[in-house]
Amino acid sequence: MNPRVLITGAERELRTWLRHHIEILWPDATVEELEPAELEARAAGLTTKNLDLIVLGAQCGEALEDPAAGLDALRLLLRRDAMPPVIVIASGGNELSAVRAIRLGAADYLPRPLLNAQRLATALRLALRTRRRAQPSRARPARTNRIDPSHLDLPQYAILHKLGESSRAVVYFAHSITLGRNVALKISKPTVEDAEESREFAREYAAICAVQHRSVVEIYDYGFHAGREFIAMEYFPCGDLKTRLQQPMSVAEGLGYALRICGALRVIHAAGLIHRDLKPPNVMLREDGSVVLIDFGLAKGLESTGQSTAIGVLRGSPYYMSPEQAQGVPLDARSDLYSVGVMLFEMLTGAKPYVGNSAVEVMQQHVHGPRPPLPAEFSALEALLDKFMARDRGSRFPDAVTAYAALMAAIDALAAQGAPAAAEVTES
């Protein structure tokens, strides 16, 4: 393949890096560099007749109030007909910048701090294989809740059946024609207008791309089509922990799953992220018994010092929500560990520790209610559970590394007692 590629952007160092890797990927490619000052004069002649792809370096703003800052060159290019796919390499920017770039019609948006040769090659290949997605209409889309697969027409995906649904998205079992494999295809519902919700897919995409590990779901594609965002990701035929909880679980199995979840948290916390929505449906299972965390739409950086979400809006499942999350205060890694403790309680007892007639009632119990004791046969694990589910997070495990070590010690103690299932516990 001999693609014709244009690289434009103010940073010469970035242009040189891009040219180098494009020429490694396609030794016979025709690669041209263009200074930003020349772009407007040349824009009319940049069409699919003489180009296959444009890679645009953009200096995006950090302010949430102006997510389109730095995207003027993208607007200039995509307002013209017959324009080849444009990949944005963004310095600065945030999740809203990614959403705005995709909505304007960019084939992909790659944050420069996360850029590497593999991600660049994947983005280039996908952009060349698929036609540029149509830009959404300027008119506000009509309100509709139709989610019937027959009304979805995503290029390069064959939707087979629905796997699940939330208030904000639907997840389908689908086949990627481009990749030649089955995927879980998550599609936003129409008319999502809230700023926090509109950036959820972009946040999930950025968070997962920042952590490349087998304990975190793999993302294959992210984009915007016909007024909806979508993410194509790894599909897990073995299902999730919620399904597994429908069958009896031994103490060793419960401790083993908690161990693997903490092993996954070691990875994402080390990458500077907190999940904020850990619950059994977001813990997928592989055939070898290892676990994979999914649904990073609420994930945020550990360094974030702002409120956990918008004032008056609480996101996440109330059954697994830490007291501080229920109160809407800033979170840290110990909030995820609280959620692991709730899941461990459920795996040991077959029931959630707190239930109620409303979400508010359940959250109030997390904040003020006493934790129900474990059955007598599990009394040896009370101290362990207290370190996960202490109402005061200063009394919890300080991090996933410490929690992982404590779970290993509990598993070793169980094995020393001759529990037959203990040998089944393996690290992810």
C-alpha positions in Angstrom: 0.0 0.0 0.0 1.3 3.5 -0.9 -0.9 6.0 0.9 -0.6 9.7 0.3 -0.3 11.4 3.7 -0.2 15.1 4.6 1.2 16.1 8.0 0.4 19.6 9.3 1.0 21.2 12.7 3.1 23.9 14.4 5.5 21.5 16.2 8.3 20.4 13.9 9.4 17.7 16.4 6.0 16.1 16.2 5.9 16.3 12.4 9.3 14.7 12.2 8.2 11.9 14.5 5.0 11.3 12.6 6.9 11.2 9.2 9.4 8.7 10.6 6.7 6.3 11.8 4.5 6.6 8.8 7.5 5.8 6.5 8.3 2.8 8.7 4.7 1.6 8.4 4.5 2.2 4.6 8.0 2.6 3.1 6.6 3.6 -0.2 4.2 6.2 1.2 4.1 9.8 -0.1 4.4 12.0 2.9 4.2 15.8 2.7 4.6 18.3 5.6 2.7 21.6 5.6 3.2 24.6 7.9 -0.1 25.8 9.6 0.4 29.2 7.9 0.0 27.5 4.5 -3.0 25.4 5.4 -5.8 27.9 4.6 -4.3 28.7 1.2 -3.9 25.0 0.3 -7.1 23.7 1.9 -9.3 23.8 -1.2 -6.9 21.6 -3.0 -6.6 18.9 -0.3 -9.1 16.3 -1.5 -9.4 12.6 -1.9 -8.1 13.0 -5.4 -4.6 13.7 -4.2 -4.6 12.6 -0.6 -5.6 9.5 1.4 -5.1 10.9 4.9 -4.3 14.0 6.8 -2.6 14.0 10.3 -3.2 17.3 12.1 -1.2 18.4 15.1 -3.5 20.6 17.3 -2.7 22.6 20.4 -6.0 22.3 22.3 -7.1 24.3 25.3 -7.4 22.8 28.8 -10.4 24.8 29.9 -13.7 22.8 30.0 -15.5 26.0 29.0 -14.0 26.0 25.5 -13.5 22.4 24.4 -13.2 23.4 20.7 -10.1 25.6 21.4 -7.3 24.6 19.0 -9.6 22.9 16.5 -10.0 25.8 14.0 -7.7 24.0 11.5 -9.9 20.9 11.8 -13.0 23.0 11.1 -11.3 24.6 8.1 -10.5 21.2 6.6 -13.8 19.4 7.3 -16.1 22.1 6.0 -15.0 21.2 2.5 -16.3 18.3 0.4 -14.2 15.3 -0.6 -11.8 15.8 2.2 -9.7 12.7 3.2 -9.9 11.4 6.8 -8.3 13.6 9.4 -6.6 12.3 12.5 -6.0 14.8 15.3 -2.9 14.6 17.4 -3.8 16.8 20.4 -1.3 18.5 22.7 -3.3 19.7 25.7 -7.1 19.3 25.5 -9.4 17.1 27.6 -12.3 14.6 27.1 -14.6 17.3 25.8 -12.0 18.3 23.2 -12.0 14.7 22.0 -15.8 14.7 21.8 -15.8 18.0 19.9 -13.2 16.8 17.4 -15.0 13.6 16.7 -18.3 15.5 16.3 -16.6 17.8 13.8 -15.8 14.8 11.7 -12.2 13.7 12.8 -11.5 10.1 12.0 -9.7 9.8 15.3 -8.4 11.9 18.2 -5.1 10.9 19.8 -3.8 12.7 23.0 -0.1 13.3 22.4 0.9 12.2 26.0 -0.6 8.8 25.2 0.8 8.6 21.7 3.0 5.7 20.7 3.9 3.9 17.5 1.3 1.1 18.0 -1.6 3.5 18.7 -0.6 5.7 15.7 -0.4 2.7 13.4 -3.8 1.4 14.5 -5.4 4.8 14.0 -3.8 5.2 10.5 -4.9 1.8 9.3 -8.5 2.2 10.6 -8.8 5.6 9.0 -7.7 4.3 5.6 -10.0 1.3 5.8 -13.1 3.2 6.5 -14.7 6.2 4.9 -14.8 9.4 7.0 -17.9 9.4 9.1 -20.5 11.8 8.1 -20.6 15.0 10.1 -23.7 15.4 12.3 -26.4 17.8 11.2 -26.4 21.2 12.7 -30.1 20.8 13.5 -30.8 19.3 16.9 -31.7 15.6 16.5 -35.3 14.7 17.1 -35.8 13.1 20.5 -36.3 9.4 20.2 -35.6 6.3 22.3 -35.6 3.7 19.6 -32.7 1.4 20.2 -33.8 -1.4 17.8 -30.6 -2.7 16.0 -32.5 -2.4 12.7 -32.3 1.4 13.1 -28.6 1.5 13.7 -26.3 1.7 10.7 -22.7 1.8 11.9 -20.3 1.3 9.0 -18.2 -1.8 9.3 -20.3 -3.4 12.2 -22.9 -6.1 12.0 -25.1 -5.8 15.1 -26.2 -9.3 16.2 -28.1 -8.8 19.5 -28.3 -6.7 22.6 -26.2 -7.6 25.6 -27.3 -4.9 28.1 -28.6 -1.4 28.5 -28.2 1.6 30.9 -29.8 5.0 31.0 -27.0 6.4 28.8 -26.0 3.6 26.5 -26.8 0.2 24.9 -24.2 -2.6 24.5 -24.5 -5.0 21.6 -22.8 -8.2 20.6 -21.6 -7.3 17.1 -19.1 -8.4 14.5 -16.5 -6.0 13.2 -16.1 -6.4 9.5 -12.8 -4.4 9.5 -11.2 -6.4 12.3 -12.9 -9.7 11.4 -13.8 -10.5 15.1 -16.7 -10.3 17.5 -16.9 -7.3 19.8 -19.0 -5.6 22.4 -20.3 -2.5 20.8 -21.3 0.2 23.2 -23.5 2.9 21.6 -24.7 6.1 23.3 -28.4 6.8 23.4 -29.7 9.8 21.4 -30.2 13.3 22.8 -27.6 13.1 25.6 -27.1 16.8 26.2 -25.6 17.1 29.7 -22.0 18.1 29.5 -20.9 15.4 32.0 -22.7 12.7 30.1 -21.5 13.8 26.7 -17.9 13.4 27.8 -18.4 9.9 29.3 -17.4 7.9 26.2 -14.4 10.1 25.6 -13.3 9.7 29.2 -13.7 5.9 28.9 -11.7 5.8 25.7 -8.9 8.0 27.1 -8.8 6.1 30.4 -8.6 2.6 28.9 -6.0 3.7 26.3 -3.8 5.0 29.1 -3.7 1.5 30.7 -2.7 -1.4 28.4 -3.0 -4.5 30.6 -4.8 -7.8 30.4 -6.8 -6.8 33.5 -8.3 -3.9 31.7 -10.7 -4.3 28.7 -9.1 -3.7 25.3 -10.6 -1.0 23.1 -10.6 -1.5 19.3 -12.4 1.5 18.0 -14.0 4.8 19.2 -16.0 7.3 17.1 -19.1 9.3 16.5 -21.7 8.3 13.9 -25.2 9.6 13.1 -25.5 11.6 16.3 -24.2 8.9 18.6 -20.8 8.0 20.1 -19.7 4.4 20.1 -16.9 2.2 21.5 -16.0 -1.2 20.2 -14.2 -3.3 22.8 -13.2 -6.8 23.8 -16.1 -9.3 24.1 -16.2 -11.8 27.0 -18.2 -15.0 26.3 -17.8 -16.2 29.9 -19.9 -13.3 31.2 -19.5 -11.2 34.3 -19.3 -11.5 38.1 -22.9 -10.7 38.5 -23.9 -13.8 36.5 -21.4 -15.9 38.5 -23.0 -14.7 41.8 -26.2 -16.4 40.8 -24.5 -19.7 41.6 -23.1 -20.6 45.1 -19.5 -19.6 45.6 -17.0 -21.0 48.1 -15.1 -18.8 50.5 -11.8 -19.5 48.6 -13.5 -18.5 45.3 -14.8 -15.3 46.8 -11.4 -14.4 48.2 -9.8 -15.3 44.9 -12.1 -13.0 42.9 -11.5 -10.2 45.4 -7.7 -10.8 45.0 -7.9 -10.5 41.2 -10.0 -7.4 41.3 -7.4 -5.8 43.7 -4.7 -7.0 41.3 -6.4 -5.1 38.5 -6.8 -2.0 40.8 -3.1 -2.0 41.4 -2.7 -1.5 37.7 -5.2 1.3 37.2 -4.3 3.1 40.4 -0.6 3.0 39.4 -1.7 4.6 36.1 -3.2 7.5 38.1 -6.9 6.5 37.7 -9.8 5.6 40.0 -12.6 3.6 38.5 -15.6 5.0 40.6 -18.1 2.4 39.4 -16.9 -1.0 40.5 -19.7 -3.5 40.7 -20.2 -7.2 39.6 -21.5 -6.3 36.1 -18.2 -4.3 35.5 -16.0 -7.3 36.4 -15.8 -9.6 33.4 -14.4 -13.2 33.5 -12.1 -15.0 31.2 -12.0 -18.7 30.6 -8.8 -19.1 32.8 -10.6 -17.5 35.8 -8.9 -14.1 35.5 -10.9 -10.9 35.8 -11.1 -7.8 33.5 -12.4 -4.4 34.5 -14.7 -2.6 32.1 -16.8 0.5 32.0 -14.4 3.3 32.7 -16.9 6.0 31.8 -16.8 7.5 35.3 -13.1 7.1 35.8 -11.1 10.1 36.9 -7.5 10.9 37.7 -6.2 10.4 41.3 -4.8 13.9 41.1 -8.2 15.4 40.5 -9.2 17.7 43.4 -12.6 18.8 42.2 -16.0 17.4 43.2 -16.5 13.8 42.3 -19.2 14.9 39.8 -21.6 17.7 39.1 -23.4 19.2 42.1 -26.7 17.4 42.8 -25.7 14.5 40.4 -24.4 11.2 41.8 -23.2 8.6 39.4 -22.5 4.9 40.0 -24.4 2.1 41.6 -25.8 2.9 45.1 -25.3 -0.7 46.2 -21.5 -0.5 45.8 -20.9 3.2 46.4 -18.5 4.4 49.1 -19.8 6.7 51.8 -17.7 9.6 50.5 -19.0 9.0 46.9 -22.6 9.0 48.3 -21.8 12.4 49.9 -20.4 13.8 46.7 -17.0 14.7 48.1 -13.6 14.2 46.3 -12.6 10.6 46.0 -9.3 8.6 46.0 -8.3 5.0 45.5 -9.8 3.9 48.8 -13.2 4.5 47.4 -12.6 1.7 44.8 -11.4 -0.6 47.7 -14.7 0.1 49.6 -16.6 -1.2 46.5 -14.4 -4.3 46.5 -15.4 -4.9 50.1 -19.1 -4.7 49.2 -18.5 -7.2 46.5 -16.6 -9.5 48.8 -19.5 -9.3 51.3 -21.9 -10.3 48.6 -19.6 -13.1 47.4 -19.4 -14.5 50.9 -23.0 -14.2 51.9 -24.9 -14.2 48.6 -26.6 -10.9 49.6 -25.7 -7.2 49.4 -24.9 -5.5 52.8 -27.3 -2.6 52.2 -30.7 -2.6 50.5 -33.6 -0.2 50.6 -36.7 1.1 48.8 -34.8 3.8 47.0 -31.2 4.7 45.9 -31.1 7.5 48.5 -32.1 5.0 51.3 -29.3 2.7 50.2 -26.7 5.5 50.1 -27.7 6.7 53.5 -27.0 3.3 54.9 -23.5 3.4 53.4 -23.0 6.7 55.1 -24.7 6.1 58.5 -25.9 2.5 58.9 -23.9 -0.2 60.7 -22.5 -2.9 58.4 -24.3 -6.2 58.9 -22.0 -8.9 60.4 -20.9 -11.8 58.4 -22.4 -15.2 59.2 -20.7 -16.9 62.1 -18.7 -19.3 59.9 -17.0 -16.3 58.3 -16.2 -14.5 61.6 -12.4 -14.9 60.9 -12.8 -12.6 57.9 -14.6 -9.7 59.8 -11.3 -7.8 60.4 -10.4 -8.2 56.7 -13.8 -6.9 55.6 -13.6 -4.0 58.1 -10.4 -2.8 56.4 -12.2 -2.7 53.1 -15.6 -1.2 54.3 -14.6 1.1 57.1 -16.8 4.2 57.0 -13.9 6.4 57.7 -11.6 5.9 54.7 -8.6 6.6 56.9 -9.3 3.3 58.6 -9.4 1.3 55.3 -6.5 -0.3 53.4 -4.4 2.6 52.2 -4.0 1.2 48.7 -4.7 -1.8 46.4 -1.2 -3.2 47.0 -1.8 -3.5 50.8 -5.3 -4.9 50.2 -3.9 -7.5 47.8 -1.3 -8.7 50.4 -4.0 -9.0 53.0 -6.2 -11.1 50.7 -3.2 -13.3 49.9 -2.7 -13.8 53.6 -6.3 -14.8 54.1 -6.1 -17.2 51.2 -2.9 -18.8 52.7 -4.6 -19.1 56.1 -7.6 -20.8 54.4 -5.2 -23.2 52.6 -3.5 -24.0 55.9 -6.8 -25.1 57.3 -7.0 -27.6 54.4 -9.9 -26.0 52.5 -10.2 -28.0 49.3 -11.1 -25.1 47.1 -8.2 -22.9 48.2 -5.9 -24.4 45.6 -8.2 -23.1 42.8 -7.3 -19.5 43.6 -4.8 -18.0 41.2 -3.5 -14.5 40.5 -4.7 -12.7 37.4 
